[in-house]
Amino acid sequence: MELSSSLKLSSPLSPSIVNKIQGSSSSYKVKFSNNTSLPKPFLQLDDRGQRLRDQQASHSSVYLRSFRKRVTAKSGGSQGWDFGRFIKTLYFFNGPPSPLKFVSSVFEKLTNGSTEEPLNEMETSGIILVAGATGGVGRRVVDILRSRGLPVKALVRNEEKARKMLGPDIDLIVADITKDNTLVAEKFKGVRKVINAVSVIVGPKEGDTPERQKYNQGVRFFEPEIKGDSPELVEYVGMKNLINAVRDGVGLENGKLIFGVGDNTFKDLPWGALDDVVMGGVSESNFIVDLTGGENGGPTGIFKGNVSTTNNGGFTSVRTKNFSEAEDLSAYDGLELRLKGDGLRYKLIVRTSQDWDTVGYTASFDTSPGQWQSVRLPFSSLRPVFRARTKSDAPPFNPASIISLQLMFSKFEYDGKLNPTFKEGPFELPLSTIRAYIQDPVTPRFVHVGSAGVTRPERPGLDLTKQPPAVRLNKELDFILTYKLKGEDLIRESGIPYAIVRPCALTEEPAGADLIFDQGDNITGKVSRDEVARICIAALESPHALNKTFEVKSTVPFSEPFTVDPENPPPEKDYNEYFKNLKDGITGKEALEQSTVSV
């Protein structure tokens, strides 16, 4: 199966699908052979062998003799090395086997060490994307982030306008969120957090100044109309496109499923046995899918086998074929395995190279006998290992380029240390999922600037004369608030860790006034654009803002302008104190749902 294949569990499984799962290439049976030596054609290297000996000096012939001696050794029984299973292993991972090429590779690894290409350095930039970066809130967000030395990209439609406003050295993504074909994935590489200040353009019917002075005074001072793209296209379709563009980079709160059960599907991987047969041993394992052996009677994978130290062996493992496309898990902090333990210590090995024999980033984990448990392995705990020895000069682990996974039960840990739980004989490890996870405490990865009033146009019993112009004119403005609310719902349903900030009427006043945070979409008033920008940035770092929707306004009434004395500015706010009082699940839609029920 390919990496992206998944089996829907919502409908009955056909016999053909059952047979495919239970008899996949990852679960072929293997038998020990009584042959005690390699077939002569495999080891007769002829002219190619002479060239190898010239390249590797005397090491090759010494190794060849010791290799032949090792694979014919026996220990306490008649078990011998299985050449056929060795060939099957090579075929599964590398296609039709070329024995000469493989032996050449072994000689080269033993004498010169790893021949893999240098790995790229791990990307740790954590870029913050500001969408709508030339708007009133967006440009302030960009300025504050840059003043703090944080890496930022600005998503804009007009490059010339953006460079004039934000400076010539600003890192831009020139795209239009209403056109998904402009949101090229490569442009968003490295983006880990998003502040979305995109909004449909509203302006006075009679026109405005180039600096939008009339608009900055507030909608209540002029008769408004939609300028440019419709609210449906910007607030709903655009939101959907933006979420799809950044989802992989910012990550999902519940993690990303790599293998196993999730969302009523079973996502398989092409596992194959990679045992000590490649070194002359006789241990054997396989990986099967049991449709009813899972934690709640559902499907689970099972890594099982029999490990032996015969012929100087002592390890067994299953490894995936190289993924057709590298998995980018840089939005996450590690891998979580859901498994049923047996009291033994296993290894997970993650590879970031396409090579057959290469450094594996490895972590050991202990299991509790007879219990389903979750094991978290942080990426920071992975150790670069090659042939059971730590590679101190290996590049840092790169979670943006994961090529394959491997589960192993071995006599050895690393650097000569022994597995304290190792024992010869059969073992069985049910594994229901492998999932990338975000470390607690989770904070918002997508902060959206919405608008107070989005749930009010359809709310019964409201006195519209006391409501903001956008609420009174929702229909005339092409249902602007209706589509803003639909866009919010897309964020809430996306699985991305989010915060939704709903400012009341925006002003050009400075930040610093006392604030009121509220929930339920009931308040009216004004608030500074500069204040909203600071709130958005603070929300990115606060677990108390996670998955919260809230309104904000200043305590200063419309009739009083707010000013700041430059010689005595107000102290910096700790916005976390406001976030701490917010509650989950309050959006203002509750009033709409209650009115629907009562009708």
N, C-alpha and C positions, 0 to 999 in steps of 0.2 A: 504494500500500500504506500501511497505517497504521503508526505507529511501532512498535507491538508485534508486527507480523507477522514470522514467521520461517519459513524453509523447512527442513524436516527433510532431512538428507542421508543418513540411514541406509537409506532405501528408494529404489528407482529413481524418477526423475522422470518424470512423465507429459508427453506432448507439449504439453498445454495449459498446464502449469506452466512448461515451458521457454519457450513463446511469451510467457507473461505476463512472465517475467523479461527476456527479450531484447527485448521490444517494449513495455515499460512507458512510462508517460507521461513518465518522465525521460529517455527516449532517442529522442524524436521527431526525424525528420530535418528540417532546415531548408535552404532554398535562397536564394541571393542573388536579389534582384529587380532588374530594369533600371529600375524606376520611380525617378525622381530628385527627386520632390517629394511632400509629404504630400497626401492627398486633401483637397479644399477643405472638405468638411463637417467634417473633424476640426479644422480651425483657425478656422472661422467661428464665433465665440463668441456672436454676436448679443447679446441683452440680458444674458445671463450674463457675456459677455466685458466688457460695459460695467461691470458691478458689480465684476468682478475688477480692471479698470483703476482704478476709483475706490478700491478697497481698497489696491492696491499702488502707487498713484501712477504715475509714468512708467516704472517699472522693467519692467512687464509688456510694454508695447509694444516697448520696446527689446529685451527678451529674445526676444519672439516673432519679430522680424525676424532677429535673430542665429541663432535656432533654425532658421528656415526656410532661411537661407543655409547653415548648417552641414550640414544633412541632405541638401542637394542637391549638396554639393561632391564632387568626384572627385579621385583622385590616381593618376595613372599607369595608368588602365584604365577599364573600363566598369562596375565595380561600383557599385551604388547601394544606398541604404538600403532595407531590406525591411520595409515597413509590416505585411505579414501576419505576419511573425515577431515583430514588436513586439507585435501584438495577442495572439498566442499566449502570449507571455511574461506579459503582464498577466493573461490568462485563467487561466493555470496557477497563479499565486500569489494572485490576488485574486478568482477567479470571473469572471462575465461583466463585461467591461471597461466602464468609464464614462469615455470620453475627457475630458469636461469636468471630471470630478472629478480625474482624474489630472493634467491640465494645471494645474488650480487648486492641486493639491498641489505640483507642481514650482515654480510661481510663489512659493508661500508658503515653501518650503524655501530658495529662492535669495535671497529678500529678508529673511526673518526668521530663518533658521536652522532648526534642528530644532524640531518641534512635539510631540515625544514627551512623554508624562507622565514626571515625575521617577521614577527607579528607586529601589527600596528599598535602603537601606544593606546591605552584605554582612554576613551574620550570622557572627560570629566567637566566639560564646560558648563552644562546645565543652563543653556540659553533660555531667557524669558522672552517670549514672543508677545508683542503688543500689536493687536489687530485694531485698525481704526486709529493709527498713530498720528494722523494729522488733525484729528478732531479735538474738541475742547478739553476732554478728559485725557484722551490718548497721548497727546503731545506732552502733557504734564507728567504722565506716567513715565514716558521715555526720559524726560529730563531728570526726574528724581532717581530712576534706576542708574542712569549714567553717572550722576553725581556721586552715587554710592559705589561706583566701580563694578557694577554687576553687568554681566554679558547680556546684551539685548539685541533683538532683531525687530524691525518695524515692518508690519504688513500694510502696504499702501497700494492704491491704484495709480496714483500719479507720481512718478519718480521725481520730476522736476519740482513739483510743489513740495514734496517731502524733503528734498535736499535743501531747498531754500528755507524751509521752516525748521528742520531738525539739524542741519549742518551737513557739510560735504562728506564727512567720514562715517555717517550713520550706516549701519549694516541693514540693507533693505531686502525685503521680499516683495517684488512687484507682482501683484496678482489681484484678482477680483473674486471675492468669495461667492458671488452669484454665478460664477462660471467655474465649475469644478475642474475643467480641463486646464485651468491656469494654476491650480494648486498642486504643482508637481512635487512628489514626495521628496526628491533630492533637496528641494529648497528648504525643507523643514528639518533637515538632519541636525541633531544636537539640541532641538527645542525640547525642553523638559517641563516648562510651565507656560501658561497663556493668561494674559489679561485681555479680554475682548471688550473694546469700547466702540465697536462698529454700531452704527445706528442709521436708520433711514433719515434722509435729509428733509427737514421741515423749514419752510421759509415764508416770508410775507408775500401775499399775492401781488402786491404792488412793486416787489423787488427789494433788494437790500444793497448795502455797500459792500465793496470787496472784502472788508474786514468783518462782515456780518454783524454790524453794530446793532441793527434792529433785533436780530435773533438773540443776541447776547443779553438784551434787555428782558427777554422772556416772551413766550407765546402770548401771554395775556395782553400784550401791548399792540398786537396786530392781528389781522385776519390771516390764518395760516393755510398753507397748501403743501402737498408732497412735491418735492423737487427731485427729479431723477427716478431711480428704480422704486418700485412699489414696496410697501411694507411686507407683503407676502414673499417677494423675491429676496429682500435683504434680511428680514428678521426671522424668516422660517427656512426658506431654501438655502440662504447663505449660511445660517447657523448649522444646518445639516452638513453642508459641504466643509465648513471649517472643522467641525467635530471629526469628520472622517479623515481630514488631512492631518490632524494632530494626535489622534487617538493612540497610535502605536508609540509615539514619542513621549507622551505624558503618562501613559499607563492607565490601568484600570484598578479601582480600589480593591476588588476581589481577586486581582491577579490575572495572569494570562495562562490558559490551559495549554500545556505542551503535549501531554499524553493522558488518556484515561477519560473518566466520566465527568461530564459537565454540561449543564443546560440541556438535559434530556438527549445527549449524544454520547457516543464513545469514540474518541479520537485516537486512532492507532498510529503506531510508528513501525517502520520496517526493522524489527529487531533480528539479530542473528547471533548464534553462539560464537564466542571467541575464547576458547579454553586453552589450557596449557598444552594441547595437542600441537600448537604452533612451535613449542619448544621441546617436543618429544614426549610430553606427559600423556596421561590417559584419563584425566578428569573430563566430565562431560556435563553439559547443561543445555537448557532450551528455555524459550519464553512462549507461553501460550496465553490465550484469552479464555477465561472461564466465564460463561454467560450468567452464572448464578452464584459465583463464589465470592461476590463482593460484600461489603460491610452491611448493606441492607438488602441482600439478595439479588443485587444487580451484577453487571459484569465487572471483572477485574483482570488485570494481567497477573501472571504468576511466573516469577523467575525461580526455576527449580533445577536440581541436578544432583550429581554425586561427585565429590571432590576427593582426590587421592594424591599422595605424595610419591607414588610409584614413578620411576624414571626421572626422579628429581623434579617432579611437578609439584602442584600445590595451589593452583588457582583455577577458577572458572568464572566466566562472565558472559554477559550478553551486551551487544553493542548495536546501535542503530547504524544503518547505512548513512553516508553523508547526506544531509538535507539538500534538496535541489536548490533552495535559497537559504542563506544564512538567517538564523533567528536573531533579531535585534531585541535584546532584553535589557537594554541600557536604562529603561525607565524603571526597572525593578532592582531590588536589593539582594535577591537570592532565589533559590529554588526550594520549594516545599514538596515533600514526598508524603503521601498518605498511604500507609502500609500496615500490614499485620505482622508484627515482629515474631521472632523465634529465639531471641536471646543472643543472637550472634552479631558480630560487627561486620558491616559491609562498607563498600566504597562506592561513591558516585564520581565518575570521571567525565569532565566536560572538555571537548576539544574545539579549538578555534581555527584549525588548519585542515585543508583538504587531504593532507598527506596520509598515507597508510599507517606509518609508524612515526608518531610525533609526540611532543609534550602533551600531557593531559593534566588539566587543572583539577585537583583531586581533593576530596574530603571524605574522611571516615565517619561512620555514624553507628551508634549502638541501637539495638532494638530490645523491646520488652517482650518476653515470651507470651504468645497467645493473645496479644492485645492490638487492636487497631490504634494507631497513633500517627500524629503528624510530626515529621522531622524537618526542621528548617536548616538549610545550609546557606549561610550568607556568602555572597560572592567574595567578600573580603577574607573568608576563611579558606578559600581554595588555594592549594599548594601546587606549584608547577613541578610535575614529576615525570621523569622519563625512565622506564624500566626500573621502577621502585626506588629511584634515587632522585632527591630534590635537585632541580636545576636552578641554582642560585642566580644564574645570569639570564634566565628566561624573562621575556617582557611581561608586564603586568597583564592580568586576565582582562580580556576585552569582551564584555557582555553584549556588545553590538554585533558580534560575528560568531555566533555559536553554530558549529557545523555538525556535531554528533554528540550523543550521550552514551555512557557505558555504566552498567551495574556490575560489580565484581565482589566475589567472596574469595579471599586469598589468605594464605598462610602468612604473608608478609604485609607489613605496613609500608614504611618507607625508610630508606637509609639503614637497612639491616635490622630494624625492629620487627618483632613478631606480633601477629594478631593474637591478643590474649584469649580470644574466644574461639580460636580456630580448632576444628576437629574434623577428622576425615569422616566421610560417609555422606548420606543424603541430606539435603536441605531444601527448604521451600519458603519463598518470600512473596506473598501476595502484595501487589502494588496497584492501587486503584487510580492514583493520579500523580502526575508531576506538574507542578504549577509554579510559575514565577510569582513572587509576592513583593509587596511594598512593606517595608519595615514600619512598625508602630513607633511613635504616633504618626498617623497619616495626616497630612495637611492638604488643603486644596491645591490642585494642579491646574484648574481652569476657573478663573474668576471672571464673572460676566457682569457688565454694567447694564442693568435693565432700566426700569422706570416704575416709580410708584404709580398706582392706579390701574395696573394691567388687569386686575380681576373685577373692576368696578362697573364697566359698561353694561354688563348683563345682571348686575346685582339689584334685586328688587328693593324698593323702599328708600333708595338714596335720593336726597335733595340735590339735583344736578346743579342748581344755582350755587351750591357751596363746593362744587367739585372743580378740579383744574380743567383748563380748556380742552386738553387732550381727551379727557373722559367725556365731556359734553359733545365733542366733535369726532368721536371715534369713527363713526360711520362715514362722515364727510372726509375724513383723512384716510380713507381706504382701509378702515379697521386696523389702525396702527397698533392699538393696545392689544387687540385680539391676537395679532400675529406675534407681538412681543411675548405674550404669554405662551403661545405655541412653541416659540423658540426656547423659552425657559424649560418647558417640558422636555424638549429634546436633550437638554443638558442633564436634567434629573434622571432621564432614562438611559443615558449613555454608559453609565458605569464609571465614568471618570470622576475622581474626587473634585468637588466643585464648591464654589460659594457664589451666590447671586446677590448683588448689591442693587437695591432699588432707590436711587436718590429721588427726592422731591425736586421741585423746580430748580434748575441749575443756574448759578450766578457766577459773575466774574470777581466776586469778592475774595479776599485772601482767606486762607485756612486759619483756624485758631478759635472760632466761636465754640461755645459749648454745644454738645450734640445730643440728639435723642435718637436712639435705635429702637425700632418697633417691628412687630411682625403681625401678619394678618391683613396687610394692605389697607390701612384705615387713615393714616396721617396725611396731612397736607402741610406745605411750608416751602422753605427754600434751603439750599445748601450750596456751598462753594465747590466749583469744579476741582480746585486744588485740594480740597479736603477729601473729595471722592477718590482722587488719584492716590492719595496717601492711604486711605482705607483699603483700596484694592491691593496695594503692595503689602500692607500688613497682613491681609487675609491669607496671602500665599504661605505665610510662616506660622499660622495659628491653627492648631488642631481644634480649637473651639469654634472656628469658622467653618469647619468641614461640613459640607452638605447642608448648609444653612441658607435660607432665603430671608432677607430683612430689608426694611426701609430705613432711611436715615434723613434727618433734617437738622437744621440749626435751631437753637432756642431763640434766635433773634427774629422778630416778626418782619414781614415784608415791608412794613412801613418804616423800618429803621435800617439804614445802611450800616454794614459792619466794616470797621476799619481797624488797622493794627498800627501801633506806634513803633516805628522801626527801632527806636532807642530802647524800647521795653516790650519786645515781642512776647506773645504767650508761650508757655512751656510746651514742649513736644508732648503729644498725647500718647498714652499707652492704650492703643485700640483693643488690645487683648482684654482689657477690663470690660469693654462693651461686648466683645464676642462671647465672653463667659456667660452672659445672661440670656443668650439666644437658645431657642429650643428647636428640636428636630420636628420636621413634618408640618410646619406652619407656613402656608403659602398665600392664604387669602382665598384659595379655591374652596375652602371648607364652607364658606357662606353660600357659594354657588351650588355646591352639592346638597346642602341642607335645604335650600329653597326648592331644588328639583324634587327632593323626596317629599317635601310638604305639599307640593302641587299634586 
